[in-house]
Amino acid sequence: MSTAILRQKLHSYLEIAGDKKVKAIYAIMKNEIEQSVMEYTNDIKMELDNRYNDYKNGKTKIVTAEESRKRIQKKLKEIKRK
């Protein structure tokens, strides 16, 4: 069974599992789960805050993932033509 299928099965199971089972699974995986949590440095936090404030104040524009994909595809086509 592929890893993707296993992830999907685990995710589906956790959605319906009882509290005791979820807590037991968490207890088994706690150390690994807590180690995998990304911690941001103060510099990264400041940069994210600045970008968010720029967005809120209308200084920058956010594009959708689809728009980003289109822009990337366009640039790749331009590069291939050269």
C-alpha positions in Angstrom: 0.0 0.0 0.0 1.4 3.4 -0.9 2.3 6.1 1.6 -0.4 8.4 0.1 -3.1 5.8 0.7 -1.8 5.1 4.2 -2.0 8.9 5.0 -5.5 9.1 3.6 -6.6 6.1 5.7 -5.0 7.5 8.9 -6.6 10.9 8.3 -10.0 9.4 7.7 -9.7 7.2 10.8 -8.7 10.1 13.0 -11.8 12.0 11.9 -14.0 9.3 13.4 -11.9 7.8 16.2 -13.0 8.2 19.8 -11.3 10.5 22.2 -9.4 7.7 24.0 -8.0 6.4 20.7 -6.9 9.8 19.4 -5.2 10.5 22.8 -3.5 7.2 22.7 -2.2 7.7 19.1 -1.1 11.2 20.1 0.8 9.9 23.2 2.7 7.4 21.0 3.6 10.1 18.4 3.9 13.1 20.7 7.6 13.6 20.6 7.8 13.3 16.8 4.8 15.5 16.3 6.2 18.2 18.6 9.6 18.1 16.9 8.0 18.5 13.4 6.3 21.8 14.4 8.1 24.6 12.6 9.3 27.4 14.8 9.8 30.8 13.2 12.7 33.1 14.1 11.9 36.6 15.2 13.3 37.8 11.9 10.8 35.6 9.9 7.9 36.7 12.2 8.8 40.4 11.6 9.0 39.8 7.8 5.6 38.0 7.8 4.1 40.8 9.9 5.5 43.5 7.5 4.1 41.6 4.5 0.7 41.2 6.1 0.6 44.9 7.0 1.6 45.9 3.5 -1.3 43.7 2.2 -3.8 45.2 4.6 -2.7 48.8 3.7 -3.0 48.1 0.0 0.8 48.4 -0.7 1.0 44.9 -2.1 -1.3 42.6 -3.9 -1.9 38.9 -3.3 -2.5 36.6 -6.2 -4.2 33.2 -6.1 -2.3 29.9 -6.6 -4.0 29.6 -10.0 -2.8 33.0 -11.0 0.7 32.2 -9.8 0.6 28.9 -11.8 -0.4 30.8 -15.0 2.4 33.3 -14.5 5.0 30.6 -14.0 3.7 28.7 -17.1 3.9 31.9 -19.2 7.5 32.5 -18.0 8.5 28.9 -18.8 7.1 29.2 -22.3 9.0 32.4 -22.8 12.2 30.7 -21.7 11.7 27.8 -24.0 11.2 30.1 -27.0 14.7 31.6 -26.5 
